[in-house]
């Protein structure tokens, strides 16, 4: 009987994961169907042209350069915080995560409003790297904390030096976290609009938005979206190939003591200076710019009622999106870790496609589908939450999957052997182990949804105004003083969720 119930539960999980995968593929299906209906002749005319080559080159070099820089900064900063005698490590940890509280388009606003020359490729590379490197830093820090120091100590006793130990022992164990973070950065950059539009750096996403805004050129925009889908597929296949099938969980907690930190000695001052410059560029410039415009633009005045209603709308939408997205991510992540196979891998990979498309394409796909198949939800909050779920599902899946990967299944087997039911085991053993991953996923989704721009512009119910849409309305008109209060409140709303990401996940499982 127990085995039959377990099998039935697996079937339910598989069906739930399949529904989630299909939901994430709705925008892709929209693009594919539109492409087929357009015909190959039109596709060839719209895709194979010099403009597409330019956009492809801009997108590839921005994604490649930013992922490389984010990986270097994320791993380096995580090592300094977790494995060295860095003074004030806890403070630096908070400061290195804090840039997530500043949306990328607000970061661009901060730079452009005080330094108009910060544009083009180098400006875009700098600013998006400063905005997204915490997406790599966070999972790598968590992975460092979960490593068994005994493995490194054994390598050192066998004659390996510090550098060789890191490359041959530590880095392979960091691979899932590092690749997951880099994948998130790449997917976000493929779909980034607001920051790149402000920086005047054309990519596929900005070109798609321009096509829709200027002439509502559906065929041209959807052909460009199709190229984005192909780029996403290459990224997913590459990450899957590099991730491999090695197991990274262990039954015990390893050594109860922390690894002996590496002494920085004479390098302490240069390291502190480098971290200060990094934090200053990532936080000091946008926050300082906000303060400047809040003071300078105080005379413009902002109705408190408008600001508070926009803040309430952003807060509510972000909270609901965070909870819903994590809930729907659990079946996919669970199967990806506990029941690997080609079908599960396919479903998991499907959840990433929606996030690579610009919010405007996802929104138009949902508008078309809802009008034809479910008109009752057209222009409702429910449809907007569905868009957020599709756009930000990878943030939840990556974090929940990483948490499950480090939660040893043997503990669940022991619980079953002691007489606990599957449900009781889930509640008393598994959920406490993966709670930090659930919280991190929900916090990341909240930050993204509360500050999302393009999908919100198209799908929000009539009369709904969020901080992001109000900020964009003013900043696109170069009214920096009027836009500053909305940007400031966006940052303040994101701070608590960002702070949750800085907490040591080991505390959740102590005792």
N, C-alpha and C positions, 0 to 999 in steps of 0.2 A: 504493500500500500504506500509506504513512504517513498519507494523508488518511483512508483507511478505518479505520485504528486510532484516529485522532483522533475521527472520528464515533462509533465504538464507545465511546470514553471519555466523550463527551458524553452518550450514551444511558445509560451506567452512572451518571453524575452525576445525570441527571434522575430515574432510577429511585430512586437513594439519597435524593435530596431529597424525592421523593414519599412514600417510606416514613417519613421524618422528619416531614413535614407531617401524615401520617395518624396517626402516633403522638401528636403534639401535640394532635390533635383528639379523642382518645379521651375525655377528660373532657367536652368539649363535646358529643360524641355521646351520652354518658350523660345529660347534662342535657336535651338536646333530646328524646331517646327517652322520658325520664321525663315531660317536659312533655306530649308527645303522648298518652302513655298515661293521663295524669291527666284530660285533657279540658278544653275551653275554659271550661266553667262553673266548674270548680274553680280553674282558673288565674285567672279574673276575680275570684273571691272572695278568693284569697290574695294577688294582686298589687295590685289596685286598692283599696287601703285606706289610711287615714291613716298607719299605721305605716310602710308602704313609702315614702310621700312624705317622712316624716321621715328615714328612712335614706338616701333618694336625696339629699336636701338636705345631710345631714351628709357623705356621701361626696363629692359634687361640690365643696362648699366646701373640704373638706380637701384634696382632690387639686388643685383649682385654686389655692388659696392656697399650698400647699407647692411646686408646680411653679414658680409665679411667683417665690417666694423663692429656691428652689434655682437657678433660672436667673440671677437677679440676683447671688446670692452666688458661684455657679460662674464666671460670666463675669468679674465684677469681680475675684475673687481670682486667676483665671488671668491676667488682664491685669496685675495688680500684680506677680505672680511673674515673668512672661515679658517684660514690656515696660516696666518701670520700674526705677529705681535703688533698689528696696526693699532695705534692709540684710538680710543673712542669707536670701536668696531660697531657697537649697537647704533650709535648716532649715524655713522656712515651708511649702515644698512638701510635705515629709514630714508636718508637723503638720496640713496641710489634708487630706491623704489618710487620716491615722490614724483618723478617726472610723469608717471602714469596718470597722475591727477590733473595734468595739463593736456587737454586734447591737442592733437597734432595741428589742427587748424588754428587753435588759440596760440600755440607756440609760434607758428608762422606769422600770425598777426602781431605777436610781441616783437619779433625781429623786423618785419617789414615796416611796422609803424614808426620805429625809431631808426632803422637802417634800411632804407629803400633799395640799397644796392645788394641786399641779401636775396638774390634771385638766381635763376639759371641752375645748371647742374650742381655746381659746388655748393650753392646755398641750399638746394633741395637735399643733397646728400647729407650735409651737416645737420640740418634741422630734423629730418625724419629719423636720422640715427639717434639724435638726442631725445627724440620722442619715444622711440621703440626699443632701445637697448635694454630697458628693464624686463621686457618680455623674454629675453634670454637670461638675464641675470637671475631672475626669480627662480625658475626651475633648476638652474645650475647650483644655486645656493642650497636649495632643498636637497638636491642630490648629494652635495658635499656633506651635508649633515647626516645623510643616511648611509654613508660609506663606512665600512669596517676598517678602523685604523690598523688592525693586525695585518691586513694584506700589504699595506705600504711598509710596515715595519719589517715584515718578512722579506720583502724585496730589498730593503736597505741592508739587512743582515746578510743577504746573498751577494752583496757587492754592488748593487745598482746605486748610482748617484741620485741626487734630488731630481735633476732634469729627466733622467732616464726613468725613474720611478713614476714621475708625473705622466710622461708620454706612454709608457707601457702598462701601467697599473691603474692610475687614476683616470686619465682621459677616456679609456674604453668604457669605464663604468659611468662616466658622465654622458656618454653618447646619446642615450634616449632623451635625456633632459635637454641637451644642447640642440639636437636635431629638432625636437618638438618646438623649442623656442624660436629657432631659426625659421622653421616652417611658418609659425605664426607671424613673424616679421614679414616674410616674403608675401604671404597671403594678404596681409594688411596693406602692403605697398601696392600690390596689384589693383586693389580697390580704392586706394586713397584718392580723395578728390579735393576736399577743402584746402588742405595744406599746399598741395601742388598748384592749385588754381591761384592762390594768393602769391605763390612764388614764381608764377608765370613759367612753369616748366611743363611742357605738354607731354602727356602720356596717353595711353589708351583710355583711361578713365576720364581725364579732362576732355579729350576729344569726343567721347560719347556724350558727355553732358552738353558740350557745345553744339553738337549735332541736334540734340533734342531741343535745346533752348532757342537756337537761332532759326531753324527751319523745320523742326520736328521731323527730321530725316530718319525715319524708322529703319529702312534697309541699311543705310550706311552705319548707323549706330549699332545695330545688331550684328553686322559683320565684324565690327571691331570687338564687340563683346565675345563673339565666337573665337577670335584669336586669343583673348584673355583666357577662355576656357581651356584652350590647348596649352597655354603656358602653365595653367594650374595643374593640368594632368601631368606635365613633365615634372613639376615640383613634387607632386604626390608620389609619383613613381620613384623619383630620385631619393626622397626621404625614406620611403619604404625599403628601398634597396640598401641604403646606408645603415638603417636601423638594425637590420638583421633579425634573427630569431633567438638571440641569446637571452637567458633568464637573468634578471637583475634583482630578484627578491631573495631574501635569505630567511631561514627559520628563526634564528636568534638575533639579538640586537648587536651581536659582535662585542667588542670590548666596551666595557662600561665607562671607560675614561675617554676623554677627548684626545685626539692626536696631538703630539707635542708641536706647538706652533713654530713656524720658521721665523727666526729673528731677522728683522729688517736691518738692524744695526745702522750703518751709515746711510742706508737707503730710505730711512724713515722720512726725512724732510722732503726729498724729491717725490716720494709716493704721496705724501700728504698734499703737496703742491699740485700734483697731477689730478688727484681726486677733487681738490678744491676747484680747479679749472673746469673739470667735467661737470660738477654740480652747479658751478656758477653759470656755465653756458646753458645747461639743461633747465635750470630753475631760475637763476638770477636774472637772465635777460627777459623771459616772458613775464615773470612776477614783477620785476622792476618796471617793465613797460606798462603793465596793468596799473600799478600804483601811480605812475606818471600821468596816465590818461584819466584815471579816477580823479586826481587832483586838478589836472588841467581842464578836464571836461566837466567839472562839477557844476559849472554855470548852465550847462545844457539841461540838467535836471532829468531825473528818471522817475516816473510815477511809481510809487512803492507798490501799488496794487498790481500794476502790470508785471513788475519784477517778481513779486511773490507768487502770482498765479502761474507764471512761466516756470518758476522754481518748483512749485508743487506738481505741475504736470511732468516735468523732467524726473523728479524724484519718484513719483508713482510709476511712471512707465519703466524706469530703470529697475526698480525693485521687482515688479512683476516679471519683467523680461529675465532678470537674473534667476529667479526661482524656477520659472517655466523651462528655461534653457537647460539648467542643470538637471532637472527631473528627466527631460527627454534625452539627455546625454548619457544617463546612467546605463540603460540597456545596451547601448552601442559600446560604451567603454568596457562594461562587464564582459560582454562576449569577446571583445577584441583581446582581452587579457586572459580570461579563463577558458574560452572555447575557440581557440584559433582555428582558422580554416579559410579556404579561398572565398567562401560566401561571406563570412564575417568581415574579412579584410575588404571585400568589395563594398559592403555596406558602410564600413567605417570611412573608407576613402570617399564615398558619395557625400558624406556630411560636410566635406570641405569645399565642394564646388560652389555652393551658394555664396560663401564668403569672399570668393575671388571676383565676383561680379560687382560692379558699382551699385550703390544703393538705388540709383535711379532705374537700373535695369531690373533689379529684384522687385522694386515697387511697381513698375509697369507690367511685369509678368503677373504679379498678384492681382493687379487691377483687372487685367484681361481675364484671368482665370476666375476671379470672384464674380465678375459681371456675367460671365457665361455659365458658371456652374453653381455659384452660391451668392446670388445678388443680395441676400439678407445681410451679409457681413461686409459688403462694400462700404468703404469710408467709415469703418468702425474702429474702435480701439483694438478689438480682437485681431483684425487684419494687420494692424501695425505691430502688434506683439508677435504675430507669425513672421513678419518681415525681420524683426529683431532676432528671433530665434534662428532663422535661416542664415542671417548675416554673421552672427556671433557664436554659432554652435561649435566651431573648432576651439574657441577659448575654453569652453566647458569640457569638451571631449578630451583635449590634450591634458588638462589638469586632472580630471577624474581617472583617465587611463594611467597617468603617471603614478597617482596614488595607489591604484589597484596593483600596478606592477611591483610596488614595493611592499604590498600587504601579502605575506606568505599564505598560500592556500592551505598549508599544513595546519595552521591554527584553526581554520574552519573545520578541517577533518577531525581534529582533536575535540572540538566542541560537539560535533555530531556523535563522536564516540562516547562522550559524556552524557548523551541523551538529549541534547538541545535540538529542537526542530530547525528546519532551514530558515524559517522566518525569525526565530529567536536568535539563531546564529548571525543572521544579517543585522539584527537590531543591536545585539550585545557584543559582537566581535568585529564584523566587517565595517559597519558604519563608523564606529569610533576610530578605526584605523584610517579610513579614507576621508574622515571629516575635514581635515585641513585641505585636501584636494577639492572637496565639494565647496568649501568656503572660498577658496582661491578662485575657482571657476565662476562662482556666483558674483564675486566682487569684480572680476574682470569684465563679465557681461554687463553688470550694472554700470560700470564706468563708461563702457562703450555705448550702451543704449541711452543713458542719460545725456550723452553728448552727441548722439548720431544726428546727421544733418540731412542728407539728400533723400533717403527713404521717408523721413519724417515730413519733409516738405510736400511730398506727393500723397502720402497715405494718412496723415493725421486727420481726424474728423474736423469738420468745419468749425472754426472758432477755437481750436486747440493750438496754443502757441507755446513752444518750449524755449528754453534758454538758448539752444543752438540755433533755432530758426530766427529768433529775435536778434541774436548776435550777428548772424549772417546778413540779415536785412540791413543792419546799420553799417557793418564793416565793409560790405560790398559797395556801399555808397560813400566810402571813405569817411564815415562819421565815427572816427575812432573813439572819441570821448563818449558818445552815446552807447557804443558797443561795449565799452570796458566793464560797466557794472554787470552785464549778462555773462561776460567771460569770467569775471571774478567769482560770481555765484556758482558757475559751472565748476570752477576749480574747488571751491569750498565744499560743494556736494560730493565731489570725487575724493576728497581727502580722507573721510572715515573709511571708505571701502579700500582705499590704497593702504591705509595704516593696517588694516586687517591682514593684508598680504605680507606685512613685515614681521608678523608674529612667528615665533619658532614653532613649527608643526609638531615637534616632539612633545610639547606641553600638553597637546590634546590627547596623547596616549599614555602619559605618565600615570603611574599608579595602577 
